Amino acid sequence: MAFATALLVSAVAVGSPKASELERGRYLMDIAGCQACHTDSKNGGQPLAGGRALKTPFGVYYSPNITADPKYGIGAWSGNDFVRALRHGKNRDGEAYFPVFPYTAYSRMSERDILDLRAYIMSLPAVARPNRKHDTDMIFSNRLLAAAWQLMFFNPRPIDPENRGAYLVEALGHCAECHTPRGLLGNLDDDKHMAGTTEGPEGGLVPNITPDRETGIGKWRGDDLESLFTMGMLPDGDFVGGSMAEVVTHTTAKWHKDDLAAVITYLKSLRPVRNRITNAQAKGASTTPY
């Protein structure tokens, strides 16, 4: 198995990817939401050139350039480098990434998907934009402490891609990264998996998407979820805003029909968790839940 994987990585590194691999990679990038996080759209940034501010309780982190530029992006990365980043949360120098990068979810991807994603990214225009230094206290930009965090909380658990709903939600879509509350050290609270949080992206509220009938989506019908994912429309006729609007535009609205059905089935199969998220809990944030 290791020998076969090495051959595959080598082939991607030195050969020209097939059209089918590039098409798979394009769709994988849509599902994974790479463009939304790695593009500074607010300031007119070019696609995947990084610089988007990601506000967290630990400071502001800026997404890196992941275009094919060899100096500032990932153009000089091998297939193995890219696999290591997504599967193990390590950069080319073997240093730990900060968990603001959702490698904890991407680590559950198959190697084929990771390599096809890389092939597509490498086919796009390179942008020579330097990466921006994170705006955090020194302790929260320390790679050694990030490595310690991985030892405590990072437990890669690959998901069989054939279990499509789980694979899309838990791995590629990394939904738990926003919809699950975190502990004091930024670790996900598995006891409240997908149960929403008052400290989501940009400090906003993120709703409970477990099938709890009182505080989650347990009363939602399948077509309610379909309308949410394809148009951003809620059961009451309102539309999502904030970061979820971006998710709909860049990700869920592009899902294939069978993938959409698989996600809806999977979400309805989750363990219901009673956790009410309301506007009254907002701490000065403008972003409201669904």
Steps between C-alpha positions, in 0.01 A plus 500: 500500500777745592685421175185556292434832676856614435461422131175696488654801671798488266277478194307811604823685573667438164220418257209693356172433679214359297193709424295274727740563790476875448122487490491294819744747656282797404198341664702403807617859538140617490396249766797579723438875485860588416420814303292665771772476766806548282372804310496851645180589316420795725815678379490383139751220544565250224363145532694278743770766552433514873483795735146453626469594867370214713396634840529259793498534881880469478555784253476556125656245268548570129447221251807412291552518127424155353538589133767332286747783557832327592618771741191616686256218425526122473650478153818338630312247712505133410197276523642364824526854642135563423391168647700571816333841539146366475541160662749588776473877550869561422664749266795424271743549788311254718361774725146477636224709352270698726155341530334800338589303186244214508751222434332316786213440257703478178714228659201274446516540120620227269844544343348484154278798579789693651715445193222584255433819697867589475505431126215742444652773717829466312314547169375845605687831458787561742486821703820647647347638818702475824327349801398732780623457856234394750375764741511304826685499829836326471377194689228434241742517207746252649537188285633293791182567693299410190685167496408449866137575412513229236632248751209576732211533256586383147385147434470434122217260423461441124147461366413257223407719198226249423322622814421806297288706739746465788796562267352823365391637838785388726799504264469713187231737625659529849160610637594421860774764490231769513198318644665339804591701813861503612684465829733755655790381284303505176427127494161384373253388767402156369214474751331787312585391149323728249291655781587861417706764676491864604863548394505406135691659210540876536358468854151423372237249600490161329179296527440149628472266200438178690151349461386621842136602453506800731842660449629346177362403160292204613177656370649591164387300198736372236391770256568766767861387512516480122381862475760604756787334320402597145362853552579598857129520579369411846168329581349839596590653163794703629851452363829421672765765544856531622739211451221256416404710198857453378476126559184481290649708217838329482415150617156353564328653196755314286441155649387227264144385563601164645752667732232740621272207581782319681574803719135546594470132593816517709404815690167344594684194633713696748449471875255773611657747743293751698686830465304818428687777319321837501569861407484585870826309546689715249799688641494808284519296180296599197478154352175320583422129469280353230 
